[in-house]
Every structure is written in structure tokens, then in C-alpha cells.
Amino acid sequence: MTDSVRSDFPILERDVDGQDLVYLDNAATTQTPRQVYDVFEEYFSTYNANVHRGIHTLSHEASIAYEQAHDRLAEFVGASGGREELIFTKGATESINLVAYGLGLNELGPGDQVVTTEMEHHASVVTWQQVAKKTGADIDFVRVTDDGHLDLEHANELIGPDTAVVSVVHVSNVLGTINPVAKLAEMAHEHDAYVVVDGAQSAPNRPIDVEAMGADFFAFSGHKMAGPTGIGALYGKREILEEMEPFLFGGEMIRHVTFEHSTWNELPWKFEAGTPPIAEGIALAAAADYLEEIGMDAIAAHENDLAQYALERLEAREDVTTYGPPAGEERSGLVAFNVDGVHGHDLSSLLNDRGIAVRAGDHCTQPLHDALNIPGSVRASFYVYNTREEVDALLEAIDDARAKLDAYLQSDRYHDVLYDHHCDPRNAGGLENPDLVKSSEETSCGDDGEFHVDVAPDGTIEAIAFESESCAVSSAVASILSMELEGMTVQEVAAIDGLIADRLEGRYPALRRDCVEGPEDVIRIAAQDYLERAGAD
């Protein structure tokens, strides 16, 4: 299967700085085959027009294609209600927001409970947090076990008479766990709670039947299933959608408007305000055609084969820690891991030098990484076009990663002062009772560090130290800053801009810009916060 499929993806033929591309970042975004992006050319070259209410041929053709795309995606996820149960959105994130604000904001109140899980994506965690704050509802999280599963006994304890919503990710984007959503839906429906399923990581790689799983809502994204960016969909049961309030207002979603009152359009247009993603929706339907021609069962089996192959070999390495269900247990096509002594950002850079694209950081699951007690992880994720040979390339590239990191930092891409501070960090460790503390752990990149600062009575930096679980680059920069800032005033630190870039004379890879600039941003904001507090006092 793989050779014929790979030929549909011309991007896989490119190189990265002379190295053959090995694309293992599919859980973030998959590549798009010719059969899908050709749809864009056809649309824009033959029938580009706005949909609905246009009394001309192009608008009619665009409207028909756009409506049929809804029907196609409804069929793809097993929605027997057709287009009336399938809403196009910008992606899974907007789909979850549509439910949370259209349903939750109007129906939840004090005493109601939202149950979700520790392995949720920020798209779910953050959204339900905000709705809970606005409504006074409570939010509780089903624990994740040590082997990467949901604790169903804990779920059964949490889901009860006060539960209004159960929101669960179908497949974890870090652990690869395939959750028993049908069982959770059964628990929820026993208490008349709504079930919202985040299908961003499952719709691309396995058969979906929203009715069999008992989902009231199912959210997914196009760019993770060989489709375009900026398009996703929400399945919702018709009877629920009919009662829900719209999430966005404006043109297209209305039926009749006066200066005093408005009424809403029929489903699904009631939830698609403004000019919709017409070309993207039609292309997403083409992506569904493409995947089903390969076979969703075949895709699931291929991903699992690659994941098992990678996991078995990673688990056999003494310097590697993997996360999620162990080898031998079915999972989606991804493996998250860490190599001892090498931060994920550094490992990702080493892999990039060999043309291998992976994802490093917290993968929009900071609470899960907190539960795992790690600042971040490296994730290799596979799709229909990946091969065992590409997994072998990954495994070979992480051999002797610590030695390779030293060579990487000594290369002419970096100023030699950075390697000096990597080998011999200054002022590492905390201060006792510092006047100023600022942590970088809230950054989305997976860094975890902290500055400690003592301020003299005259407002100058008397002592500065840092603690770091960040990448080698950020840790070295923190060491450089601890030397450069001592003796400066807090006002001067609050105004620094480009100090490190100047000190390194611009000698660092563009790919590591955030790693270089991040610590400077943290200490500058810390000084600004300090001055603001001092002014308030």
C-alpha cells in the first residue's frame, strides 16, 4: 500500500538541507494528496462563487458541491441524519467551542458538573474551564493510570446525577490511547448527560460511527486527515442542534431579520454564519473519499504496525522513556518519548538536521504532562505514507543523542559563548527568599525554568540565579543573562530588547529563535511585573 500512496504526496520527495524528508509530525498536521488539493484548482478555476441565494450558474454549482460535502462528511462519521447533523467549522477547536458556548453557556449553572479527563487537549480543557467560570458549574477530571489509560472506576465515581456534560478525547494525541468512548457515553446517558467526543486524532485513522459510540457531539479537523487547514466539522444529534442557540451570528445563519428581531436558518446553516469555507469544505469531502478508498481499517492497521514497531525498539533502550500503553496493545500511530539528558527541543533540532520532522513540547496538553511529571515530550506520529524504514531512520538518529548534542552546540551555527555556558553554567540554582521570582513553565513550548532575583535598595540587580529543566539552548541563555543583568537596574531590565541576540551576534539557527529569545522575555516581564507591584504599593 505504502509505495502507491506515497506517490500521491509530492512533498515527500523534497529534501531538508540535503537530507531526504522523513515526515513524522502527522498528529499535528498530515500532508495533503494531489487528489485533494486538485479540488482547489477545479473550484477556483471553474465555479468560484458564494453559496446560497445566488441566482446564477456558478453560485448554484458551488452551493450544490458545498451541500454535498456536508452529506459526504456526515456519511464519513456515520451520521444517518445527513447534512442537518454536520456543521462545518474552522476545526475541532471551534467545534468544541460551539458546543460549550451554544449549549453549555445556556444550560449549565451552579451545581452542574462537567466531567472530562486528564488527557484532554487544551481545546477541551480551556474551553470547559471558561464556561464553568461563567456559569458556576464544576469541572472534574478522570484520572489517567500509570499505563496511559483512563481510570474507568474513577470515571464511574465522578459521573453522577449532577453531571451535565461528559467531554472526552477519543484518541490521546500524546499517549496514543484509544479511549472506550461508548462505555463512557453509556455512563453519561444513564444520568441524561450530554457526550462530547474530541475526534481530532481518531477521524483520520480509523472507522468512525458516531451513533454506535453514543456521541451527542463529535468534533474533528480537516488538516489531520489529509485535508486542508482552516476547516473541520461538528457532528451533533439533530434534536439537540435544533434546540441549541447559535454560537456565531450574522449573514447566512438567519431566516428573517427586522430591526427588533431575528430568526434562525434551518440546520446546519443556523451554525454557519458568514461566508463559509466553501473550497475547503469541498476539499475535505475529497479527503474523506481518498481515505475511504484506501480503507479506514487498513489505515488503522498500518498506523498501529508502525507504532508497535517504533515502541518496541524505543522501550528496549535504557536511555529512553516512553509514555502511554505498552507495546503489544493497540494504539493510534504515535509514540511520545524522552531521551535521558536531552531536552525535546534539542532532540527535535538534531532530528531536523537529518531531515526528520517530529513535534517536541507539551502538544497542547500541559495538564497531562504535569500529571506525568515531565516538562514535555518528543512525539513521532505516523500516517498512511510512512514506512518502517523511516522509523529506522528515527531510531538511528537518536543513537548517542547526548554526544550529538554537544557536537551540534559546538557547530558554527552558534556563538561559542553559548557552548561555554552550556558546559559551565553560571549562577545555576535558586536564591533564598528572592525579591523577584519568575517561572517560564507557563510557556507553551515545553520549557520549564525559573529566575530568582535579589534587588538592592537602590533598585539594581544584586544577585540573579536560575533553575532550569529547559533545553540546552535556553538554559545556556539563562546562564548568560544571569551574568549580563547583574548590576543593571530593574528599570533597565524591564526595557531590554534583543540583548541576547546582540551578545550572540545573531549566531544561532532561526529554528531555535524562541529558545534564544524566550528567557529574555521571561526576565523582562518579571522586571515589569516587579515595577508594577512596587508602583501599586
Phi, psi and omega in degrees: 000321194295317184298315180293325178291316183302328180294344178278353186238085183303332182299334181290349179272352183281168175242163176240105181051046177086356179254140176300134179292130171239102188266107181236040180237039188284337177291338175275309178201130175275164172281165186244127181282162178307318185300337179267312183285344172296334179298325178297314180298318180298316181297307186288338181265347185232327183214037178294115178194163176283153186266154170067132176071002175272119183267063173207164191299314183297317180296321179296315180296318179296320181296316180298313181297320181292319178293319178295330176297321176299314180300319183295317181288327175298316177298321183301325181257008175081027180269107185290343181281358176068209188300334182292345180250012185228112183252130174277136179228185175284342182163184182299324180299311179294326178299315179293320176298322179302315179291312186298320182271323180287325181256303187299316184295333183265339186246339182275154177201181179305135182095340176280156185231136169253127177250125175226200187227165179289347183258015182287151171290154178304331179303329178267309184303307185294319182297311180290330174302312184293320179293321178297319178297321183286331186256344185085006178288161176264153176229129181232153188238126175290131182292154172256132180284170181298333180263017170086018178252163170284139178280097185292331175295320177294321178300318180294329177289322184284318185281118184208199185300332181272354183287124178256328183220136168242118182243121188220141175280133181290314179228129180289134180277002176242314187271340184076004182294135174261109188279148179281072187295328180297320179293318178294322178296321178297316177301315184295315185290338174298338180245020177058031178270150175283149179242119178247123182247126174273106184256021183301326183259002180247321180304327181288342195221011178201157179298138180242131174226095186297330181285321179293325180280351177079023181284134169277329176220146178217121184251140176206166186238147180287321188287353176260001182228044176068017179253186181280164173282166175077012180217139175204191183208158174232121167274138173215143176299135187305315185295332178282315180299325180296328181270342184287150172278146176297156180266324178236151183234154178147212180290163175075321184274002183255156173255314182212136183229131169237178177294342184252340193203152176224149173237159190261154179290171176285167178288146359270359189296338176306332183252011182239073183288144176078181177294123186278173176283079190294302181300320182295319179296318178295320179293326178295322176297322177295325177295320177298318176301315183299312183293320182288335174293322174292317181111118184293326175296321179293322178295315179300317181294320180295315178299315181297321179300314180293320180296317179295318179301315180290316185295318180301320183281326177290318180296335181282351183267131183290336183264011183239136172244128178252164184230144179102186182304145183287168177304143181101344179253133184303138177212171173284175188277060175210153177222124175257138185203168172224147175257130183306131174078004180230113179296151183303321180295321179293317179295320178299322177294318178299319179292321179299325177300339179253015177080011185260120181260116174232179177245138178228138181140212180256000173056037181058036176220057180301316180299323178295317179294327174297318179295327177280351179063043175224147181285340181179182179208167174259134182236122170257124183232139192247160176215193191300333187262357181278158186229165174296327178298325177289325174296319178300321179297320177298311183297319179295323183292333181269359173299135177052044185298324182294320178293320179295326179295318178301314179296322179298315182286339178273354182291165184287002175287338183244147171296143185294341179294331180292317179294324177302313181285337174293316182284327186226073182294137177263146173059030176285138182113165184271170172254152178277124180051057180291155178285335187218129177228132177220127181258149176257007187293343180278358177290152185276000187268353180098001176287153180213099181212171184208133174262139172241132185225134169255132182250127179287162179304333180274006176087007178268158178284112183274322179206145178216138180216169181213151170240139188213133164244023183277181179293167182299323181293309181297321179295319178295320178296320177299321177296317178299315180298322181299332177276317186290327188272341182299129181094344175284158175278159178299323178298321179292320179295323180295344183250004183296143181205104179085016181300314183290321178301320177292317182297324179271003178054033178071010184268085171196151183294144178301329179298335183255018182304315181296324179294325180282315186276338185304309181299324177296320177299318183297312184288327176296314179295324178299316179294320178296318177297319180299314180294322179295317178294319180297321179293324180291328180285000000 
